[in-house]
């Protein structure tokens, strides 16, 4: 197993364990715990993924993805991708403060914005994955099919749908 995949798996696993540990200790209902767990996991994952792209080896890998895919304004696209992921993740985490720090009305606006931002970012990521010029070696988990990208997009849409239904 190469270093990139090991780092990615370690970061995702650590995020999962920290989030699970926190919510196991929570005193909320099982349904609320599950929704908050998924929200926190997605928010933490997005912040982690965006932040990791500022450090090696992920910074070089992300730069290669942007350049090889032919996205316009590569420097701006790279920065927008990094900061967009961090901001979307922070918004998902902010939703967890509903009823404590923010009102339900504000939480609704935030979940809409976070979901929209995540879907846009993941749509660009699908384009990058499917670009014939981008080899699997520079993609997350070195996978050409955008499996993780689509999972993140579907989880974000599922949270948004669940919030609208509630």
N, C-alpha and C positions, 0 to 999 in steps of 0.2 A: 504494500500500500504506500503510495507516495505521500510526501509531506503535506501537500495542499489538501488532499482528501482527509488526511488525519487531523489537520487543523480545523477544517470545516466540521467534521463529525464531532470533534471535541467541543467546539464552541456551541453547536446546536444541542448536544447532550447536556452540557453544563447549564445552558439557558433553561432547558426542560426541567432538570433536577431542581434548580433554584425556584422556579415558578411553581412546580408541584409541591415542594416543601412548604412554601408560603401558604398555598391554598389548602393544603391538608390541615393546617393549623387554624384556618378560618372557621368562624362560627355561623356562616351563612347557610342557606338551604343548598341542597345538592345541585339544583338547577342553576342557581345564582353562582355557586362555586364554579361550575363547569363553564359558564359563559365568561366569568371573570378570568378563569384559568386560560381559556383560549385567547381572550383579549390581551392578557398580560404576556402570554407566550408570543403572540404575533407582534405586539408592540416591542417587546424585548428583542425579538429576532430582527425586526427591521432596524432598530437602533444599532444592534450589534453588527449587522451586515453593512450598514452605511459607514459605521466607524471603522470597521476592519479594512475598508477600501482606502483608508488613508495610510495604512501601514503595509510593509512588505510581508509576504510576497503578493498580497491581494491588490496593492496599489498598482503594481506592474501588470498583473493579470487583468485588472479592470481597464487600465489604459489600453491594453492590447485589444480587449473586446470592443471598446469604443472605436479605436482606429480601424480595426479590420472590418467592422460592420459598415463603415462608411457613414456613420451618423454625422450630421453637420456640426460645425463648431466643436471639435473634439474636446478642447480644454473646458469649455462651458458645459458641454454634455456630461463630462466626467464629474465636474463639481456639482451640477444639478442632480445627477444620479445619487451621489454620495449624500448631499444635504437633504434631498427629497426623501430618501429612505430614513434618515435620522429623524426628520421632522414628522413624517407619517407615523413612525414608531412612537415618538413622543406624544403625538395626538392620541394614539390608541391607549397609551398608558394614562394620559390625562382623563380619559373617559372613566377610568377606574375610580376617580375621585367624585363621581356623580353623587350628589346628596351630602357630600362632605365639604368639598371645595367649590364645585360648580353645580349649577341647577340642571334639572332634566332637560330643559329647553336648550341650554348651552351644550350639554352633552350630545343632544341630537344633531346640532350643527357640526360639532367636532367629529362625530362618527361619520357624518356625510362627507366632510372634507378629507378625513383620513382614508376613507374607502376610495373616494375618487382619486386621490393622490396615489394610493397603492395600485389601483387598477391601471392608471396611466403608466406608472413606473414598470409594472409587470408586463404591460403590453409592449413597451419598448424592449424589455428583456426578452420577450418571446421573439420579437423581430431579430434581435441579436443572436439568439440561439439558432434560429432558422436561416440566418445568413450563411450562404455557402462559403464565404471567405473566412469565417470564424471557426477555427478548429476546436474540437472537444477539449483539448488540453488547457485552454484558457477559460473554460466555462465552469460554473459551480458544479462540484462533484464530478467534473470532467464528463458531463453527460450532454450529448447533443440534443436529445429531446428535452424540451423545457418542462420537465416533470415538476421540479421543486417550484419553479416560477408559477406554473398553473395552480399548484396546491396553495401557494401563498395568496394568489388572486382569488381562488374559490373560498378560502377561509375568510378573507376580508369581506367578500360579498355575502357569505353566510352570516357573519356577525352583523353586517348592516341589515340584512333581511330579518334576522332574529330581533334586532333592536326595533325595527319598524313594526314588527308583528306584536311586540310586547306593549 
